[in-house]
Every structure is written in C-alpha cells, then in structure tokens.
Amino acid sequence: MDKKEIIKKLGAMRSSDPCFGGGKIVSSVSTEPLDVALDAWRLYSDVNALDTYLFSSAQKLEKEVMEWLAGMLHGSHAAGYITTGGTESNIAALYAAKKMYPGKREVIVPDSVHYSVLKAADLMGLKVKKTGLDKNFRADVGDIEKALSKDTLAVVATAGTASLGMVDPVEEINGLCGDVFFHVDAAFGGFILPFIVGRVTDFRLDNLDSLTIDPHKMGCAPIPAGALLFRDASYLKELTVQPAYIPITSYTLSGSRSAGAVAAVWATIRCLGLEGYEKNARECLRNTSLLCRELKKVSGAGIVTEPDVNIVGVRLPDIEKTASELRKRGWGIAVNKELSCIRFAVMPHVTREVVLGFIGELKEVLN
Ligand SMILES: Cc1ncc(COP(=O)(O)O)c(C=O)c1O
C-alpha cells in the first residue's frame, strides 16, 4: 500500500468511531489532547525513555514533569515517573510496598477500589481484604480499622472513584496507616482535588507513601500517560535494577518506555499551567453540579449519590432501553450494571451546552 492509501484507510476506520470534539462522549475519562502535545509526541516518537544513556533530554523532561506534579501535590521531596496509566501506577505502587515490607501479604481495599489494584494483588500473590462503603459510597473507615492486622502490607484509598466520583476519607485513613504502606489512587481526581478548598488528598497526608495521578485523564494529555509519585526518592531505590547490557539504572515497571508520552505531558503541563488546570477543574465541577440539578428535575431519572468530583452515576428509568435510545442519538454512554446507572464523566469537552443538550434529549427519549 502506498502512504496516501494507508492514511486514507486509517481515516476511514477512525471516522467510524466518535470524536471528543463532538462533545457527545460522556462515558470516557479521557479528553481531546492539545495540538502542542501531539507535536511534542511526534518530536520524541523515536526516543526510548528507558535509555537515559543515549537520550538524556527525555530524562530531564520527566524530572521537570515530576517536579511540577510534586509541587501541585505538596510533595516537597516526592519522586516518581511517567507510566502508561492508572493501572501501571497502581501495580508499581503495590510492588514498591511489597519490596519495602517483605513478608507482609494483606492489602486492605474498600469495595469501590479500581480493579487494577485487585489485578496488582493477584499478580503479586497478595491477599485482598475488602472493606465496606458508607451510605455515600465512600470507604468505611471503621471497617478498615477492623481489617488491619499484623500481616497488613498496604491500605489503598481512592480519590475520585471510577464509577461515582467519590473521594474516600483519606485524612482519617491516613491516621490508621502509621505502620503500613498507604497508597492513594487519584488517577481521576488528581488534577481536580488540588483546586477544591479544604480537600487534602496529597503528600500533606503524613503517612502517604505513594499516589497515582493520570495526565491522560483530567491532565488532558494524550493516552498513554499516567504518573506515579512516591513520598521521596528512597522508594525508587527499592525498585532499581541495573541491566547488564546498558549503563543505566531503571526503577520503572516497564522496560522500554515512550518518551513521546513524557514530552506530551511536559508540553500539556507547560501549555495549561496550574491556572489552566484550575480553570478546567472549576468548569467541570460547575457542569457536574448543573447535570445533577437538571437530572433531579427529569421524572424517573436522578443520581446515585452527590459526587465529590466530576463523575456522576446517572439513574435512568428502564436503563438498558433508555441507554440504547440515547446511543442511537450519538451519545457515547456506558451502563454500569452493578449500580444500575450510567457513568457520566463531565470532562473538559463536556461543556454546559453538552450537559443541557443531554438533558434535552433525555427528556425527548423519555416522553
Ligand atoms: C480511580 C482509577 N484508578 C485507576 C484507573 C485505571 O487507569 P488506566 O485505565 O489509565 O489504567 C482508573 C480508570 O478509569 C480509575 O478511574
């Protein structure tokens, strides 16, 4: 195939899927990447971030990204790296915990934990102790306290749950974690919570060991781009390996890594800055409140619970049928069977107009 034909074929394939620009994708926690991030990606597309011997500029970019994230998350000594996303970060965090506390085998996770944490435990042969949620779907702290034992390796809490956008009471959980590894999965909430006054979900928690935050979610960077931060660089030392065939030290879970992702995150952060993220966060939270308010006015519809961040569990009458009607009208929605709701992520491309458009079409579908 010649180049033109290849691109034409790919264009045709791509056009069969929806675009974020159209605004109607409300089931995804990613959003449209910035052009500058895509340019940055292309510039670094042939660079392997693993090979810091050959490509030192990628290492410098990654260090700057980490310093910036650490600043936003109040981790004056925090250190970490860019991963492929929340799943890899959560696996790597538990791997670090296992290295630091060999012999301990139990991981305490509230019921709403992301499945990647369960996968991590399974991979490492750790025993999962599930704990309950309160009536607002946040972790029940009393239950965690009861589950703690001399075999507890780690406690994982979530700051912005995948289904309902709830933030576990991390300050109280932090108080229980003096002797165990404490990981906060802020894959979704990490770029929102710093802008909610009174919320402390970051390294100001004195027992927090590690935190997942995803640039490819509310960080607005192209996929794949997650980030894992530890309280300080000593955790990375625990993970360090020295390959025989190349003069580098590596502490990442993957070997070869895309420096394109690193450059794209660097570019996105530089372009938006803290002010840009704060503006996004405020707008998304405003639109989340609007969605919740409007849903309560639609007969038969509603919300599962008032979310802490910009993900809403939307209750609909005759959910499969209603969802299917909405899908026919071009809405990118997904049904959460367990909670009998749809997960509505109010991302930056989900503007006020999109929210009101959804409500309008929902009313038409239900009439
Ligand atoms: C709270 C949370 N943790 C982890 C993940 C996994 O992230 P990824 O899909 O980037 O691996 C998600 C994904 O939605 C999430 O919401």
The ligand as an SDF file (V2000), in Angstrom:
LIG
                    3D

 16 16  0  0  0  0  0  0  0  0999 V2000
   -9.5980    5.5390   40.0580 C   0  0  0  0  0  0  0  0  0  0  0  0
   -8.9610    4.8620   38.8820 C   0  0  0  0  0  0  0  0  0  0  0  0
   -7.8370    4.1750   39.0560 N   0  0  0  0  0  0  0  0  0  0  0  0
   -7.2120    3.5500   38.0480 C   0  0  0  0  0  0  0  0  0  0  0  0
   -7.7370    3.5960   36.7790 C   0  0  0  0  0  0  0  0  0  0  0  0
   -7.0460    2.8660   35.6630 C   0  0  0  0  0  0  0  0  0  0  0  0
   -6.4990    3.7750   34.7650 O   0  0  0  0  0  0  0  0  0  0  0  0
   -5.9930    3.3260   33.3310 P   0  0  0  0  0  0  0  0  0  0  0  0
   -7.1970    2.9440   32.5530 O   0  0  0  0  0  0  0  0  0  0  0  0
   -5.3030    4.5560   32.8340 O   0  0  0  0  0  0  0  0  0  0  0  0
   -5.0460    2.1960   33.5100 O   0  0  0  0  0  0  0  0  0  0  0  0
   -8.9270    4.2920   36.5440 C   0  0  0  0  0  0  0  0  0  0  0  0
   -9.5380    4.3320   35.2110 C   0  0  0  0  0  0  0  0  0  0  0  0
  -10.5850    4.8550   34.9820 O   0  0  0  0  0  0  0  0  0  0  0  0
   -9.5540    4.9650   37.6270 C   0  0  0  0  0  0  0  0  0  0  0  0
  -10.6830    5.6660   37.4640 O   0  0  0  0  0  0  0  0  0  0  0  0
  1  2  1  0
  2  3  1  0
  2 15  2  0
  3  4  2  0
  4  5  1  0
  5  6  1  0
  5 12  2  0
  6  7  1  0
  7  8  1  0
  8  9  2  0
  8 10  1  0
  8 11  1  0
 12 13  1  0
 12 15  1  0
 13 14  2  0
 15 16  1  0
M  END
$$$$
